[in-house]
Amino acid sequence: MIKLKKVKVMSEQEKRLSYQYSTWYMLGNMLMAVLFCSVFWTRFAMTDFEHSLISGLQIAVALFFVVLVISQLLYQCTAYVRQDKLVLKKLFRDEQQYTFKQIVKVKKYNLSRVHYVVVTMRNANGTTEKYMIMNIYTWYAQSRYDAKEVLEELKSKG
């Protein structure tokens, strides 16, 4: 007997707003954060701490990657538009479905060719929840849709 593997096929009515390898990208950022923090720690543990521009830049880069990884762990999600719903799934959490009327705010942060779109959604009980959608525009990878443009268009429809 032949076993067939189930493959989820995106329908024509489904748009993927997030970059498909965003979890791998986050793991790369985690590796960079660990690398920068360990280099920073060993450099300053072996020598006397000097107040210089280079030291300040090293601290800033290490802190930037730590903050980026923490925010990615808390907010990064995969995002789809299915028919008349926005489907968002955070890492280690259940999938949430929202109507377009529940979109509160959309912000975009650009880090060179990586764009982080932070969308704030209103839950059924009135609380708000933030989600981070990653888009990437490089020679080796392209996001199909600009999440900010699509979300703002859907917000105006809702």
C-alpha positions in Angstrom: 0.0 0.0 0.0 1.3 3.4 -0.9 1.0 6.2 1.6 0.5 9.7 0.2 1.8 12.7 2.1 -0.8 15.4 2.6 0.4 18.7 1.1 -1.4 21.9 1.9 -2.1 23.7 -1.4 -2.9 27.4 -1.3 -6.1 28.1 -3.1 -6.6 31.0 -5.5 -8.5 32.9 -2.8 -5.6 32.6 -0.3 -2.7 35.1 -0.1 0.3 34.5 2.0 1.5 37.8 3.4 4.5 36.6 5.4 7.8 35.4 4.0 7.7 31.6 4.0 11.1 31.2 5.6 10.6 33.8 8.3 11.2 31.2 11.1 14.6 30.3 9.7 15.4 34.0 9.4 14.5 34.4 13.1 16.8 31.5 14.0 19.6 33.3 12.1 18.9 36.4 14.0 19.1 34.4 17.3 22.5 33.0 16.2 23.7 36.5 15.4 22.5 37.7 18.9 24.3 34.9 20.6 27.4 35.5 18.6 27.5 39.3 19.2 26.8 38.9 22.9 29.5 36.2 23.4 32.1 38.3 21.5 31.1 41.3 23.5 31.2 39.4 26.8 34.6 37.8 26.1 36.1 41.0 24.8 35.2 42.9 27.9 35.9 40.1 30.3 39.5 39.8 29.1 40.3 43.5 29.0 39.6 46.6 31.0 36.4 48.3 29.9 37.2 51.3 27.8 34.7 54.0 27.0 35.2 54.4 23.3 33.0 54.7 20.2 33.9 51.1 19.1 32.7 49.8 22.5 29.5 51.7 22.3 28.8 50.5 18.8 29.4 46.9 19.9 27.0 47.3 22.8 24.4 48.8 20.5 24.7 46.0 17.9 24.4 43.3 20.5 21.4 45.0 22.1 19.8 45.5 18.8 19.9 41.8 17.9 18.7 40.8 21.4 15.7 43.2 21.2 15.0 42.1 17.6 15.0 38.4 18.6 12.8 38.9 21.6 10.3 40.9 19.6 10.3 38.2 16.9 9.7 35.5 19.5 6.8 37.4 21.0 5.1 38.8 17.8 6.3 37.1 14.6 3.6 35.2 12.8 2.6 33.6 9.5 -0.1 35.6 7.8 -2.7 34.6 5.3 -5.8 36.2 3.7 -8.4 33.5 3.2 -11.6 34.6 1.6 -12.9 37.3 4.0 -10.7 36.5 7.0 -7.2 37.4 8.1 -5.5 34.3 9.5 -2.5 34.9 11.8 -0.5 32.3 13.6 2.2 33.1 16.1 5.1 30.8 16.9 3.9 28.2 19.6 0.4 29.5 19.5 -2.9 28.6 17.9 -4.1 30.1 14.7 -6.4 33.2 15.0 -8.9 34.4 12.5 -9.9 38.0 12.3 -12.3 40.0 10.1 -10.9 43.0 8.3 -12.9 45.3 10.6 -10.7 44.1 13.5 -7.5 45.7 12.1 -6.6 48.6 14.4 -3.2 49.8 13.2 -0.6 48.9 10.7 3.1 50.0 11.0 6.1 49.1 8.8 9.7 49.1 9.9 12.4 48.7 7.2 15.8 47.2 7.9 17.4 47.4 4.5 15.6 44.8 2.4 13.8 43.1 5.3 10.5 44.8 6.2 8.7 44.1 9.5 5.0 44.9 9.4 3.4 45.2 12.9 -0.3 44.9 12.8 -2.5 45.5 15.9 -5.7 43.5 15.9 -8.8 43.9 18.2 -9.9 40.6 19.8 -13.6 39.7 20.3 -13.3 40.7 24.0 -12.1 44.2 23.1 -8.4 43.6 23.9 -5.7 44.3 21.3 -2.9 41.9 20.2 0.2 42.7 18.1 1.5 40.5 15.3 4.7 40.9 13.3 4.7 40.0 9.6 8.1 39.7 7.9 8.6 40.5 4.2 11.9 40.3 2.4 13.1 41.7 -0.9 16.5 40.4 -1.9 18.0 38.8 -5.0 17.6 35.3 -3.5 14.1 35.7 -2.1 11.0 37.8 -2.7 7.8 38.2 -0.8 4.8 38.0 -3.2 2.8 40.7 -1.5 3.6 43.8 0.4 1.8 43.1 3.7 1.4 46.7 4.7 -0.3 47.6 1.4 -2.6 44.6 1.5 -3.6 45.1 5.2 -4.3 48.8 4.7 -6.4 48.0 1.6 -8.3 45.3 3.6 -8.7 47.7 6.6 -10.4 50.3 4.3 -12.7 47.6 2.9 -13.7 46.5 6.4 
